[in-house]
């Protein structure tokens, strides 16, 4: 049934207690019964420029568009204004934002790219559509209630679009799964890292930092050591059930005793016949509270060794309270003489450092993707808010100091985006050994740059939003979440100062002989 239409003059007559209408973006709302339930009190609604008037500017100075779409408020709409059409609309699933710098350049109208093809663009649209329709509702819910990602969402990710497998990027794990990929990739025939970059970018756009880690990031960083160093028997048993979403996995390296010093880990594995007996603790383990498997770093008689440990007797996990949502499953893990088959050893005994170091490039690159995408969301939020927020009778963008902050934010994300795409292109054209030897330093430097930039952007964005940046709901909720959690990116997968130093040390190491002297 078509919505009833009213003139502005008709709406203006309903401007008193018990008979209160307002117009927001051409839609007419009857607030007569709602006024006394308004969180800010009824007097706010009886103010000049609100009761019986077009309150669009007033509303969007206080609320996000999503408020109007909540069922309890949407049902208050009684019609529309004659001759007017709504101009403020949410993006449709898969649609690209029109806000400048809200998207990477390759997605913007009229721009070209040396890296991306039409196949990437179709893939991007399909991924964004799937995430917005299937994953986003769960992200919002889990970020608030702290619960693990719903199994039905995991099942859809695994069975409908093979998202868990695709998040690992190219490799043998995709064998036998390619038949499902055309659901998301109508023109592509393989998964290379630009596709994975797209996936990581899209999942970070929700503004829900805890959920990003809770979206099985433990498996993304914990499965590669199994694929690269596990026995065929171990791979055949574990990998399919993880990629199908039936079992969950976490990477268990960090300890309270060691931090970034991987060589200083204290968890021990002692050989007892055909078993390892593992004793020790791990801390800050992403997805640990709900993991079924743990890719674990241990000390043995012959050196550092990585072992896949299955949850069972004498393995206990305890949730760690952090500044982001418990939905990430961050855990303290205790191994109390856990018996593990020797066949679960990943790589040669004593060669665990190589196993972990080769995995760090992959983990750090993934974190760069998500950290940068989250920053770009902040840029979009600030661009929109600075354009609609009125101060002294003018939008915030009329203030030179605000424009300066926006310029700094934009410059940081654009610089990092170009650096990231260049490194990703190199990774696509190098084998595993070349990537490890040539790109470990650049990846470390880029991660340090992105996370330092993120902290600066968080501060600038908080100033743009003012007091709203301090509240977990409302206009500034994305900024509050980002500011509160941005330091996770600076610490996870290697502290930013340690990585900056690593990048320079690797560069110095590659300089040899007199040919580099002045």
One Martini backbone bead per residue (centre of mass of N, CA, C, O) as a GRO file, in nm:
protein
  518
    1UNK     BB    1   0.096   0.037   0.023
    2UNK     BB    2   0.077   0.356  -0.011
    3UNK     BB    3   0.192   0.632   0.112
    4UNK     BB    4   0.094   0.892   0.271
    5UNK     BB    5   0.028   1.234   0.187
    6UNK     BB    6   0.182   1.553   0.275
    7UNK     BB    7   0.196   1.865   0.368
    8UNK     BB    8   0.370   2.102   0.534
    9UNK     BB    9   0.115   2.237   0.653
   10UNK     BB   10  -0.004   1.986   0.788
   11UNK     BB   11   0.234   1.925   0.978
   12UNK     BB   12   0.244   2.207   1.130
   13UNK     BB   13  -0.024   2.150   1.307
   14UNK     BB   14   0.164   1.926   1.461
   15UNK     BB   15   0.293   2.108   1.763
   16UNK     BB   16   0.185   1.947   2.023
   17UNK     BB   17   0.076   1.813   2.289
   18UNK     BB   18  -0.046   1.501   2.164
   19UNK     BB   19   0.044   1.654   1.868
   20UNK     BB   20   0.321   1.507   1.699
   21UNK     BB   21   0.511   1.613   1.421
   22UNK     BB   22   0.761   1.504   1.174
   23UNK     BB   23   1.037   1.567   0.948
   24UNK     BB   24   1.247   1.314   0.772
   25UNK     BB   25   1.348   1.293   0.475
   26UNK     BB   26   1.025   1.323   0.375
   27UNK     BB   27   0.929   1.191   0.638
   28UNK     BB   28   0.648   1.108   0.840
   29UNK     BB   29   0.611   1.152   1.201
   30UNK     BB   30   0.441   1.013   1.483
   31UNK     BB   31   0.512   1.143   1.830
   32UNK     BB   32   0.282   1.158   2.040
   33UNK     BB   33   0.346   0.882   2.212
   34UNK     BB   34   0.673   0.906   2.219
   35UNK     BB   35   0.772   1.160   2.368
   36UNK     BB   36   0.785   1.034   2.672
   37UNK     BB   37   1.015   0.816   2.556
   38UNK     BB   38   1.231   0.998   2.510
   39UNK     BB   39   1.559   0.999   2.613
   40UNK     BB   40   1.567   1.337   2.612
   41UNK     BB   41   1.289   1.412   2.620
   42UNK     BB   42   1.012   1.601   2.513
   43UNK     BB   43   1.133   1.894   2.478
   44UNK     BB   44   1.305   1.838   2.226
   45UNK     BB   45   1.042   1.805   2.035
   46UNK     BB   46   0.926   2.113   2.108
   47UNK     BB   47   1.120   2.258   1.961
   48UNK     BB   48   1.254   2.455   1.753
   49UNK     BB   49   1.257   2.286   1.441
   50UNK     BB   50   1.054   2.032   1.505
   51UNK     BB   51   0.768   2.082   1.560
   52UNK     BB   52   0.615   2.050   1.251
   53UNK     BB   53   0.895   2.000   1.114
   54UNK     BB   54   1.201   1.996   0.958
   55UNK     BB   55   1.435   1.760   1.130
   56UNK     BB   56   1.690   1.665   0.979
   57UNK     BB   57   1.930   1.826   1.095
   58UNK     BB   58   1.881   1.762   1.389
   59UNK     BB   59   1.890   1.456   1.377
   60UNK     BB   60   2.187   1.433   1.228
   61UNK     BB   61   2.324   1.569   1.490
   62UNK     BB   62   2.244   1.291   1.681
   63UNK     BB   63   2.195   1.066   1.452
   64UNK     BB   64   2.168   0.775   1.293
   65UNK     BB   65   2.015   0.617   1.035
   66UNK     BB   66   1.959   0.339   1.180
   67UNK     BB   67   1.738   0.437   1.373
   68UNK     BB   68   1.501   0.454   1.156
   69UNK     BB   69   1.522   0.120   1.106
   70UNK     BB   70   1.401   0.058   1.355
   71UNK     BB   71   1.107  -0.081   1.432
   72UNK     BB   72   1.013   0.122   1.667
   73UNK     BB   73   1.049   0.371   1.451
   74UNK     BB   74   0.938   0.296   1.171
   75UNK     BB   75   0.628   0.281   1.272
   76UNK     BB   76   0.599   0.606   1.294
   77UNK     BB   77   0.545   0.615   1.009
   78UNK     BB   78   0.277   0.784   0.796
   79UNK     BB   79   0.455   0.928   0.561
   80UNK     BB   80   0.481   1.188   0.311
   81UNK     BB   81   0.595   1.439   0.109
   82UNK     BB   82   0.491   1.628  -0.126
   83UNK     BB   83   0.732   1.613  -0.386
   84UNK     BB   84   0.921   1.422  -0.217
   85UNK     BB   85   1.248   1.269  -0.167
   86UNK     BB   86   1.461   1.055  -0.060
   87UNK     BB   87   1.833   1.108   0.003
   88UNK     BB   88   1.881   0.916   0.256
   89UNK     BB   89   2.082   0.626   0.204
   90UNK     BB   90   2.176   0.325   0.222
   91UNK     BB   91   2.374   0.093   0.132
   92UNK     BB   92   2.380  -0.148  -0.072
   93UNK     BB   93   2.461  -0.450  -0.117
   94UNK     BB   94   2.783  -0.396  -0.273
   95UNK     BB   95   2.808  -0.105  -0.254
   96UNK     BB   96   2.970   0.194  -0.327
   97UNK     BB   97   3.104   0.457  -0.200
   98UNK     BB   98   3.081   0.828  -0.251
   99UNK     BB   99   3.290   0.894  -0.056
  100UNK     BB  100   3.571   1.038  -0.031
  101UNK     BB  101   3.808   0.789   0.056
  102UNK     BB  102   3.628   0.531   0.137
  103UNK     BB  103   3.785   0.409  -0.102
  104UNK     BB  104   3.970   0.267  -0.300
  105UNK     BB  105   4.065   0.376  -0.604
  106UNK     BB  106   3.978   0.116  -0.776
  107UNK     BB  107   3.656   0.181  -0.690
  108UNK     BB  108   3.647   0.443  -0.824
  109UNK     BB  109   3.523   0.655  -1.033
  110UNK     BB  110   3.749   0.676  -1.313
  111UNK     BB  111   3.955   0.470  -1.209
  112UNK     BB  112   4.266   0.310  -1.224
  113UNK     BB  113   4.456  -0.011  -1.249
  114UNK     BB  114   4.744  -0.229  -1.239
  115UNK     BB  115   4.604  -0.479  -1.065
  116UNK     BB  116   4.304  -0.464  -1.133
  117UNK     BB  117   4.010  -0.627  -1.232
  118UNK     BB  118   3.697  -0.719  -1.313
  119UNK     BB  119   3.712  -0.968  -1.131
  120UNK     BB  120   3.767  -0.812  -0.869
  121UNK     BB  121   3.504  -0.644  -0.873
  122UNK     BB  122   3.307  -0.881  -0.859
  123UNK     BB  123   3.420  -1.000  -0.604
  124UNK     BB  124   3.376  -0.759  -0.421
  125UNK     BB  125   3.067  -0.745  -0.445
  126UNK     BB  126   3.013  -1.031  -0.337
  127UNK     BB  127   3.151  -1.000  -0.062
  128UNK     BB  128   2.997  -0.754   0.042
  129UNK     BB  129   2.721  -0.881   0.027
  130UNK     BB  130   2.771  -1.119   0.215
  131UNK     BB  131   2.862  -0.960   0.464
  132UNK     BB  132   2.607  -0.776   0.494
  133UNK     BB  133   2.389  -1.014   0.504
  134UNK     BB  134   2.544  -1.231   0.706
  135UNK     BB  135   2.774  -1.094   0.903
  136UNK     BB  136   2.701  -0.812   1.019
  137UNK     BB  137   2.476  -0.882   1.224
  138UNK     BB  138   2.673  -1.056   1.397
  139UNK     BB  139   2.881  -0.838   1.462
  140UNK     BB  140   2.701  -0.651   1.628
  141UNK     BB  141   2.606  -0.861   1.836
  142UNK     BB  142   2.887  -0.973   1.936
  143UNK     BB  143   3.019  -0.706   2.024
  144UNK     BB  144   2.805  -0.676   2.259
  145UNK     BB  145   2.783  -0.986   2.391
  146UNK     BB  146   3.063  -1.167   2.339
  147UNK     BB  147   3.003  -1.385   2.150
  148UNK     BB  148   3.035  -1.621   1.946
  149UNK     BB  149   3.021  -1.701   1.646
  150UNK     BB  150   2.781  -1.825   1.475
  151UNK     BB  151   2.743  -2.130   1.331
  152UNK     BB  152   2.564  -2.047   1.088
  153UNK     BB  153   2.777  -1.852   0.972
  154UNK     BB  154   3.005  -2.051   0.938
  155UNK     BB  155   2.855  -2.242   0.747
  156UNK     BB  156   2.816  -2.034   0.520
  157UNK     BB  157   3.113  -1.969   0.475
  158UNK     BB  158   3.191  -2.268   0.402
  159UNK     BB  159   2.953  -2.375   0.200
  160UNK     BB  160   2.876  -2.125   0.005
  161UNK     BB  161   3.196  -1.965  -0.023
  162UNK     BB  162   3.469  -2.056   0.110
  163UNK     BB  163   3.596  -1.837   0.314
  164UNK     BB  164   3.802  -1.984   0.491
  165UNK     BB  165   3.986  -2.078   0.259
  166UNK     BB  166   4.031  -1.796   0.119
  167UNK     BB  167   4.179  -1.656   0.367
  168UNK     BB  168   4.453  -1.823   0.295
  169UNK     BB  169   4.470  -1.832   0.004
  170UNK     BB  170   4.687  -1.968  -0.178
  171UNK     BB  171   4.670  -2.332  -0.240
  172UNK     BB  172   4.620  -2.672  -0.167
  173UNK     BB  173   4.351  -2.628   0.002
  174UNK     BB  174   4.174  -2.576  -0.275
  175UNK     BB  175   4.157  -2.853  -0.344
  176UNK     BB  176   3.823  -2.935  -0.435
  177UNK     BB  177   3.696  -2.618  -0.402
  178UNK     BB  178   3.658  -2.467  -0.682
  179UNK     BB  179   3.355  -2.532  -0.749
  180UNK     BB  180   3.251  -2.298  -0.541
  181UNK     BB  181   3.383  -2.020  -0.623
  182UNK     BB  182   3.185  -1.899  -0.846
  183UNK     BB  183   2.992  -1.763  -0.644
  184UNK     BB  184   3.232  -1.524  -0.628
  185UNK     BB  185   3.395  -1.614  -0.917
  186UNK     BB  186   3.302  -1.569  -1.242
  187UNK     BB  187   3.620  -1.487  -1.368
  188UNK     BB  188   3.791  -1.666  -1.183
  189UNK     BB  189   4.060  -1.936  -1.131
  190UNK     BB  190   4.200  -1.801  -0.875
  191UNK     BB  191   4.378  -1.745  -0.569
  192UNK     BB  192   4.501  -1.444  -0.500
  193UNK     BB  193   4.604  -1.184  -0.293
  194UNK     BB  194   4.391  -0.974  -0.386
  195UNK     BB  195   4.151  -1.134  -0.285
  196UNK     BB  196   4.241  -1.139   0.011
  197UNK     BB  197   4.247  -0.836   0.049
  198UNK     BB  198   3.946  -0.796   0.007
  199UNK     BB  199   3.847  -0.964   0.241
  200UNK     BB  200   3.996  -0.808   0.471
  201UNK     BB  201   3.869  -0.535   0.410
  202UNK     BB  202   3.566  -0.609   0.450
  203UNK     BB  203   3.573  -0.722   0.751
  204UNK     BB  204   3.680  -0.424   0.863
  205UNK     BB  205   3.406  -0.236   0.804
  206UNK     BB  206   3.225  -0.269   1.077
  207UNK     BB  207   3.351  -0.154   1.352
  208UNK     BB  208   3.449  -0.458   1.486
  209UNK     BB  209   3.729  -0.556   1.630
  210UNK     BB  210   3.666  -0.820   1.784
  211UNK     BB  211   3.524  -0.971   1.547
  212UNK     BB  212   3.758  -0.993   1.354
  213UNK     BB  213   3.905  -1.200   1.538
  214UNK     BB  214   3.648  -1.392   1.576
  215UNK     BB  215   3.668  -1.461   1.253
  216UNK     BB  216   3.889  -1.697   1.258
  217UNK     BB  217   4.195  -1.593   1.289
  218UNK     BB  218   4.334  -1.839   1.411
  219UNK     BB  219   4.324  -2.007   1.148
  220UNK     BB  220   4.470  -1.815   0.951
  221UNK     BB  221   4.748  -1.841   1.141
  222UNK     BB  222   4.738  -2.173   1.216
  223UNK     BB  223   4.728  -2.343   0.940
  224UNK     BB  224   4.989  -2.300   0.765
  225UNK     BB  225   5.184  -2.487   0.932
  226UNK     BB  226   5.030  -2.742   0.848
  227UNK     BB  227   5.053  -2.713   0.536
  228UNK     BB  228   5.384  -2.678   0.541
  229UNK     BB  229   5.462  -2.910   0.801
  230UNK     BB  230   5.267  -3.130   0.791
  231UNK     BB  231   5.149  -3.420   0.766
  232UNK     BB  232   4.938  -3.577   0.558
  233UNK     BB  233   4.766  -3.698   0.787
  234UNK     BB  234   4.715  -3.436   0.944
  235UNK     BB  235   4.589  -3.274   0.717
  236UNK     BB  236   4.352  -3.474   0.653
  237UNK     BB  237   4.223  -3.443   0.945
  238UNK     BB  238   4.216  -3.118   1.005
  239UNK     BB  239   4.167  -2.917   0.768
  240UNK     BB  240   3.873  -2.986   0.675
  241UNK     BB  241   3.734  -2.920   0.958
  242UNK     BB  242   3.821  -2.620   0.954
  243UNK     BB  243   3.719  -2.526   0.665
  244UNK     BB  244   3.414  -2.625   0.749
  245UNK     BB  245   3.365  -2.525   1.065
  246UNK     BB  246   3.380  -2.767   1.286
  247UNK     BB  247   3.660  -2.650   1.365
  248UNK     BB  248   3.887  -2.483   1.585
  249UNK     BB  249   4.171  -2.245   1.569
  250UNK     BB  250   4.496  -2.170   1.725
  251UNK     BB  251   4.762  -1.953   1.794
  252UNK     BB  252   5.031  -2.064   2.029
  253UNK     BB  253   5.291  -1.843   2.142
  254UNK     BB  254   5.239  -1.647   2.349
  255UNK     BB  255   5.386  -1.505   2.652
  256UNK     BB  256   5.442  -1.360   2.955
  257UNK     BB  257   5.769  -1.410   2.937
  258UNK     BB  258   5.821  -1.288   2.620
  259UNK     BB  259   5.653  -1.186   2.384
  260UNK     BB  260   5.858  -1.098   2.119
  261UNK     BB  261   6.037  -1.336   2.245
  262UNK     BB  262   6.037  -1.636   2.105
  263UNK     BB  263   6.308  -1.760   2.233
  264UNK     BB  264   6.169  -1.724   2.546
  265UNK     BB  265   6.007  -1.964   2.572
  266UNK     BB  266   5.860  -2.204   2.831
  267UNK     BB  267   5.724  -2.418   2.690
  268UNK     BB  268   5.719  -2.773   2.720
  269UNK     BB  269   5.859  -3.074   2.545
  270UNK     BB  270   5.850  -3.417   2.632
  271UNK     BB  271   5.968  -3.718   2.560
  272UNK     BB  272   5.730  -4.021   2.540
  273UNK     BB  273   5.786  -4.189   2.303
  274UNK     BB  274   5.493  -4.121   2.105
  275UNK     BB  275   5.513  -3.862   2.297
  276UNK     BB  276   5.420  -3.555   2.417
  277UNK     BB  277   5.492  -3.347   2.708
  278UNK     BB  278   5.299  -3.066   2.792
  279UNK     BB  279   5.424  -2.757   2.958
  280UNK     BB  280   5.230  -2.459   3.021
  281UNK     BB  281   5.185  -2.120   2.884
  282UNK     BB  282   4.942  -1.896   2.734
  283UNK     BB  283   4.897  -1.560   2.587
  284UNK     BB  284   4.677  -1.390   2.393
  285UNK     BB  285   4.474  -1.601   2.251
  286UNK     BB  286   4.319  -1.615   1.968
  287UNK     BB  287   4.030  -1.815   2.006
  288UNK     BB  288   4.093  -1.995   2.266
  289UNK     BB  289   3.807  -2.043   2.407
  290UNK     BB  290   3.704  -2.213   2.116
  291UNK     BB  291   3.927  -2.406   2.062
  292UNK     BB  292   4.043  -2.733   1.936
  293UNK     BB  293   4.317  -2.608   1.833
  294UNK     BB  294   4.692  -2.580   1.878
  295UNK     BB  295   4.947  -2.387   1.756
  296UNK     BB  296   5.254  -2.474   1.923
  297UNK     BB  297   5.510  -2.343   2.114
  298UNK     BB  298   5.818  -2.527   2.200
  299UNK     BB  299   6.040  -2.675   2.422
  300UNK     BB  300   6.327  -2.872   2.356
  301UNK     BB  301   6.620  -3.038   2.360
  302UNK     BB  302   6.668  -2.935   2.037
  303UNK     BB  303   6.448  -2.709   2.054
  304UNK     BB  304   6.234  -2.533   1.883
  305UNK     BB  305   5.880  -2.637   1.864
  306UNK     BB  306   5.600  -2.736   1.665
  307UNK     BB  307   5.264  -2.815   1.793
  308UNK     BB  308   4.970  -2.996   1.766
  309UNK     BB  309   4.694  -2.929   1.986
  310UNK     BB  310   4.438  -3.093   2.144
  311UNK     BB  311   4.164  -3.075   2.299
  312UNK     BB  312   4.170  -3.182   2.652
  313UNK     BB  313   4.325  -3.315   2.878
  314UNK     BB  314   4.494  -3.062   3.059
  315UNK     BB  315   4.333  -2.836   2.894
  316UNK     BB  316   4.312  -2.483   2.957
  317UNK     BB  317   4.074  -2.208   2.937
  318UNK     BB  318   4.089  -1.841   2.976
  319UNK     BB  319   3.951  -1.552   2.986
  320UNK     BB  320   4.045  -1.229   2.864
  321UNK     BB  321   4.039  -0.907   2.956
  322UNK     BB  322   3.972  -0.646   2.732
  323UNK     BB  323   3.922  -0.359   2.518
  324UNK     BB  324   3.768  -0.578   2.375
  325UNK     BB  325   3.572  -0.810   2.270
  326UNK     BB  326   3.501  -1.145   2.364
  327UNK     BB  327   3.453  -1.252   2.067
  328UNK     BB  328   3.768  -1.319   2.022
  329UNK     BB  329   3.873  -1.530   2.246
  330UNK     BB  330   4.070  -1.442   2.457
  331UNK     BB  331   4.350  -1.635   2.604
  332UNK     BB  332   4.440  -1.854   2.865
  333UNK     BB  333   4.678  -2.121   2.846
  334UNK     BB  334   4.686  -2.458   2.982
  335UNK     BB  335   4.954  -2.700   3.023
  336UNK     BB  336   4.915  -3.026   3.196
  337UNK     BB  337   5.060  -3.274   3.077
  338UNK     BB  338   5.017  -3.301   2.770
  339UNK     BB  339   4.929  -3.548   2.540
  340UNK     BB  340   5.114  -3.584   2.226
  341UNK     BB  341   5.156  -3.679   1.929
  342UNK     BB  342   5.434  -3.685   1.730
  343UNK     BB  343   5.267  -3.646   1.458
  344UNK     BB  344   5.209  -3.325   1.549
  345UNK     BB  345   5.454  -3.231   1.424
  346UNK     BB  346   5.593  -2.923   1.290
  347UNK     BB  347   5.832  -3.025   1.151
  348UNK     BB  348   6.127  -3.016   1.276
  349UNK     BB  349   6.301  -3.078   1.536
  350UNK     BB  350   6.416  -2.752   1.626
  351UNK     BB  351   6.256  -2.584   1.368
  352UNK     BB  352   6.037  -2.367   1.475
  353UNK     BB  353   6.143  -2.090   1.389
  354UNK     BB  354   6.090  -2.126   1.087
  355UNK     BB  355   5.788  -2.175   1.106
  356UNK     BB  356   5.718  -1.895   1.237
  357UNK     BB  357   5.865  -1.690   1.053
  358UNK     BB  358   5.710  -1.771   0.788
  359UNK     BB  359   5.428  -1.683   0.921
  360UNK     BB  360   5.456  -1.373   0.979
  361UNK     BB  361   5.407  -1.246   0.705
  362UNK     BB  362   5.113  -1.335   0.682
  363UNK     BB  363   5.007  -1.206   0.945
  364UNK     BB  364   5.100  -0.910   0.892
  365UNK     BB  365   4.958  -0.865   0.628
  366UNK     BB  366   4.671  -0.909   0.734
  367UNK     BB  367   4.680  -0.680   0.946
  368UNK     BB  368   4.721  -0.451   0.749
  369UNK     BB  369   4.456  -0.478   0.599
  370UNK     BB  370   4.261  -0.433   0.845
  371UNK     BB  371   4.384  -0.170   0.958
  372UNK     BB  372   4.340   0.002   0.703
  373UNK     BB  373   4.034  -0.037   0.670
  374UNK     BB  374   3.960   0.090   0.941
  375UNK     BB  375   4.072   0.371   0.875
  376UNK     BB  376   3.885   0.429   0.633
  377UNK     BB  377   3.626   0.433   0.796
  378UNK     BB  378   3.707   0.681   0.961
  379UNK     BB  379   3.725   0.874   0.726
  380UNK     BB  380   3.429   0.852   0.644
  381UNK     BB  381   3.305   0.944   0.908
  382UNK     BB  382   3.444   1.226   0.908
  383UNK     BB  383   3.338   1.333   0.641
  384UNK     BB  384   3.037   1.318   0.715
  385UNK     BB  385   3.034   1.474   0.982
  386UNK     BB  386   3.176   1.742   0.883
  387UNK     BB  387   2.929   1.798   0.678
  388UNK     BB  388   2.672   1.786   0.899
  389UNK     BB  389   2.802   1.947   1.118
  390UNK     BB  390   2.691   2.223   1.306
  391UNK     BB  391   2.882   2.534   1.349
  392UNK     BB  392   2.817   2.852   1.366
  393UNK     BB  393   2.626   2.790   1.099
  394UNK     BB  394   2.842   2.568   1.011
  395UNK     BB  395   3.027   2.342   0.890
  396UNK     BB  396   3.311   2.184   0.990
  397UNK     BB  397   3.457   2.227   0.705
  398UNK     BB  398   3.504   2.545   0.763
  399UNK     BB  399   3.739   2.441   0.933
  400UNK     BB  400   4.076   2.433   0.904
  401UNK     BB  401   4.147   2.222   1.127
  402UNK     BB  402   3.969   1.997   1.008
  403UNK     BB  403   4.093   1.981   0.726
  404UNK     BB  404   4.373   1.902   0.829
  405UNK     BB  405   4.291   1.630   0.952
  406UNK     BB  406   4.178   1.506   0.695
  407UNK     BB  407   4.437   1.522   0.531
  408UNK     BB  408   4.604   1.334   0.711
  409UNK     BB  409   4.428   1.083   0.693
  410UNK     BB  410   4.429   1.050   0.387
  411UNK     BB  411   4.735   1.032   0.344
  412UNK     BB  412   4.781   0.774   0.508
  413UNK     BB  413   4.593   0.573   0.354
  414UNK     BB  414   4.708   0.617   0.069
  415UNK     BB  415   5.000   0.537   0.123
  416UNK     BB  416   4.940   0.251   0.236
  417UNK     BB  417   4.786   0.138  -0.005
  418UNK     BB  418   5.019   0.152  -0.212
  419UNK     BB  419   5.219  -0.019  -0.052
  420UNK     BB  420   5.044  -0.273  -0.025
  421UNK     BB  421   4.998  -0.330  -0.330
  422UNK     BB  422   5.295  -0.367  -0.397
  423UNK     BB  423   5.357  -0.602  -0.206
  424UNK     BB  424   5.138  -0.791  -0.315
  425UNK     BB  425   5.255  -0.807  -0.599
  426UNK     BB  426   5.520  -0.938  -0.513
  427UNK     BB  427   5.396  -1.192  -0.379
  428UNK     BB  428   5.260  -1.293  -0.649
  429UNK     BB  429   5.583  -1.300  -0.784
  430UNK     BB  430   5.667  -1.495  -0.548
  431UNK     BB  431   5.802  -1.713  -0.367
  432UNK     BB  432   5.835  -1.818  -0.052
  433UNK     BB  433   6.141  -1.761  -0.025
  434UNK     BB  434   6.145  -1.473  -0.141
  435UNK     BB  435   5.951  -1.347   0.059
  436UNK     BB  436   6.121  -1.404   0.314
  437UNK     BB  437   6.389  -1.248   0.214
  438UNK     BB  438   6.257  -0.966   0.079
  439UNK     BB  439   5.971  -0.893   0.267
  440UNK     BB  440   6.001  -0.883   0.574
  441UNK     BB  441   6.088  -0.586   0.602
  442UNK     BB  442   5.862  -0.431   0.451
  443UNK     BB  443   5.629  -0.549   0.619
  444UNK     BB  444   5.727  -0.443   0.892
  445UNK     BB  445   5.726  -0.140   0.813
  446UNK     BB  446   5.428  -0.123   0.731
  447UNK     BB  447   5.304  -0.201   0.998
  448UNK     BB  448   5.427   0.030   1.158
  449UNK     BB  449   5.301   0.257   0.989
  450UNK     BB  450   4.998   0.181   1.018
  451UNK     BB  451   4.980   0.187   1.334
  452UNK     BB  452   5.077   0.475   1.374
  453UNK     BB  453   4.859   0.601   1.196
  454UNK     BB  454   4.618   0.499   1.358
  455UNK     BB  455   4.671   0.663   1.616
  456UNK     BB  456   4.649   0.939   1.476
  457UNK     BB  457   4.362   0.900   1.364
  458UNK     BB  458   4.220   0.856   1.633
  459UNK     BB  459   4.281   1.139   1.743
  460UNK     BB  460   4.159   1.310   1.517
  461UNK     BB  461   3.871   1.187   1.526
  462UNK     BB  462   3.806   1.272   1.818
  463UNK     BB  463   3.814   1.577   1.755
  464UNK     BB  464   3.590   1.582   1.542
  465UNK     BB  465   3.366   1.446   1.748
  466UNK     BB  466   3.431   1.466   2.033
  467UNK     BB  467   3.222   1.350   2.273
  468UNK     BB  468   3.117   1.121   2.079
  469UNK     BB  469   3.399   0.955   2.092
  470UNK     BB  470   3.315   0.838   2.404
  471UNK     BB  471   3.079   0.668   2.287
  472UNK     BB  472   2.930   0.343   2.220
  473UNK     BB  473   2.708   0.520   2.099
  474UNK     BB  474   2.610   0.657   1.814
  475UNK     BB  475   2.783   0.869   1.615
  476UNK     BB  476   3.081   0.772   1.763
  477UNK     BB  477   3.115   0.453   1.779
  478UNK     BB  478   3.345   0.396   1.577
  479UNK     BB  479   3.556   0.576   1.713
  480UNK     BB  480   3.558   0.449   1.991
  481UNK     BB  481   3.637   0.165   1.903
  482UNK     BB  482   3.901   0.244   1.762
  483UNK     BB  483   4.046   0.394   1.994
  484UNK     BB  484   4.032   0.145   2.197
  485UNK     BB  485   4.173  -0.078   1.966
  486UNK     BB  486   4.431   0.016   1.798
  487UNK     BB  487   4.669  -0.125   1.971
  488UNK     BB  488   4.646  -0.411   1.868
  489UNK     BB  489   4.796  -0.364   1.597
  490UNK     BB  490   5.072  -0.270   1.742
  491UNK     BB  491   5.115  -0.574   1.879
  492UNK     BB  492   5.032  -0.770   1.695
  493UNK     BB  493   5.274  -0.958   1.532
  494UNK     BB  494   5.438  -0.729   1.652
  495UNK     BB  495   5.580  -0.472   1.757
  496UNK     BB  496   5.635  -0.177   1.598
  497UNK     BB  497   5.932  -0.125   1.693
  498UNK     BB  498   6.041  -0.404   1.627
  499UNK     BB  499   5.968  -0.393   1.321
  500UNK     BB  500   6.125  -0.145   1.243
  501UNK     BB  501   6.399  -0.268   1.318
  502UNK     BB  502   6.383  -0.513   1.134
  503UNK     BB  503   6.376  -0.361   0.864
  504UNK     BB  504   6.658  -0.232   0.898
  505UNK     BB  505   6.830  -0.485   0.955
  506UNK     BB  506   6.770  -0.616   0.681
  507UNK     BB  507   6.893  -0.390   0.510
  508UNK     BB  508   7.179  -0.401   0.631
  509UNK     BB  509   7.235  -0.703   0.566
  510UNK     BB  510   7.223  -0.650   0.243
  511UNK     BB  511   7.474  -0.495   0.302
  512UNK     BB  512   7.776  -0.536   0.107
  513UNK     BB  513   8.060  -0.411   0.082
  514UNK     BB  514   8.183  -0.127  -0.111
  515UNK     BB  515   7.943  -0.044  -0.308
  516UNK     BB  516   7.792   0.135  -0.060
  517UNK     BB  517   7.997   0.348  -0.049
  518UNK     BB  518   8.091   0.693  -0.058
   0.00000   0.00000   0.00000
